[in-house]
Amino acid sequence: MSHALFTSLPPTNTIPFTFSPSTRLRPSSLHPEQASLLLSQCTTPQRLLEIHAAILRSEILHHTVVNFRLQKSYASLGYAEKCLILFRQTPDPNVFFWTNAIHAHAIQALRFIALLLFTEMLSSDATPNGYTLSAALKACRLYLGKVVHGYAIKQSLHTQPYVATALLDMYARGGDVDAARFLFDEMPEKPIVSTTAMITCYAKQGDLAQARQLFDEISQRDSVCWNAMMDGYAQYGKPNEAVNLFRQMLKSDSRPNEVTILSVLSAIAQIGCASSGKWVHSFIKNKRNRIQLNARVGNALIDMYYKCGNLDDACLVFETMKEKDVVVWNTMIAGYAMHGQSQKALELFDMLRFRGLWPTDITFIGVLNACSHAGLVEQGRRFFLLMKVEYKIEPKVEHYGCMVDLLGRAGLVEEAYDLIQGMNGIEPDAIMWSSLLASCRLHNNLSLGEKIANHVVSKGYANSGTYVLLSNIYAAVGNWEMVASVRQLMRESCVQKEPGCSAIELGNKVFEFVVGDRSHPKSRKIYAMLDELSALIKAHGYVPDTDLVLHDLEKAEKEKALAVHSERLAVAFGLISTKPGTEIKIMKNLRVCVDCHNAFKLIAKVTKRKIVVRDRSRFHHFSEGLCSCGDYW
């Protein structure tokens, strides 16, 4: 194995240990056996420092077992740098010392140091064993992992269970499914950790069917196995399956842990099912379940609540959290922005800075989104400059995307276009072009809209949204010939418009509707309610906005097409299925249309209901004839 791949490690003997005056342990003198026992029972950093101080006073650090256990204790508590200091002070470390030091850095994602230690070991008098290779492989990416694999074969260590599992995990992390599966099939016995690694390999490749097949073949599943399958469902658009799996896990012998909770909350956030989120929150609060409300769990709860439309609950979690890192603040800022409470988002940003926290690139995405949703052009420009000048954060495509959206919505479409053209070293993505194209449609800038659409099509970025937006631009000016031409181009390009779908949660069930849907058993009552609502809101001044109906139809036909949009069907179902005064929450996969937006303001007024709609980009809170977005979305 070539050692020239790495340079030498930096010196570490200059990093001191700090013992406070209170770092005392009685008795003051320890025997090696006593020290070893105390170290094996140590679970806190303060206790470890006390034991370390007593070992130094007792002058027994030279004892091999004591020294090893001390290093292992620092490693297990996450203090890899202190473990390394002690390791460097150890004369002629044996294989156990080397393995512990490599493992300490590999599990903390300090892969470079772990690999440097491994190459140093190969030049020492110590010979790696299976546990050493297992530790080193945790730090390897695919290329170096193959080199270590070759070394393992040469030393006849590759068939040892620990090594074989570590190799499988390395190939799985690297996305080499065939190599991982070959190793898995070659194993005479398949421990659960190996099967879990294989499941993870399939979750990462999106092959959920193969992953589930392996999962179902395991008779005794541990929490890691459950978590891997659940996380796969959550990450690859199967959130309902993830929640169902969590319910199954609760009936098994496995105990959910923090990782489980993070996965299921992520899934619930995708579904938008607030009742399920509250149920999981209650599970967390139950002390018997041993889930700590730390920064990670708290952040997941905030994310889930605001994405389910429960901003007040998200705020309550945020305010009651004792441990809040910048990630938590970022999530709360994003929540305020998504719900149209831009000023609160910006106030929270000021509080973050006042508390001495350093904003990240994610922080500024939330802040710029808040500016975009409220049309705060000057503030957006100021924050964009602040990010670059004061915090030395180079804008990414997401930051530019926020600025393009902000400028475009404000009618500054030419300036937004110039900003895209001036991005240094960053390729504008389809989302950015679609945003600007939508702004061209909003402000009837046909010439720039055509220019952008042609560019997007030529670059291969065009999707159904691109064609629909261009059709909208032509429809708005009554150019039905070009609308037909765009539709023909869609057919020739085999592009299909993504169908609008709206969902509503009632009685712990989620009901979905598509445009013109008549499949629901209560369809007759739903359409009767739509007719009743139409008459009521017209009496309050509603005029259907038929300009964007993409068909050359008579006005009456256009009005009928608008009246059966999926979100209206969902609202009508909510009205006939709930008590007066009950808040109605709708989730839509696409942007809510202008006509439905106008209708919902009046529906909320005449029914004296609050209606919350989550569309593709934000939340709309309708109440008393108004929307939280201020008609700016």
Beta strands, then each sheet from edge to edge (+ up, - down):
strand 1: 501-506
strand 2: 509-514
strand 3: 584-588
strand 4: 611-614
strand 5: 619-623
strand 6: 626-627
sheet 1: 2+ 1- 3+ 4+ 5- 6+
end
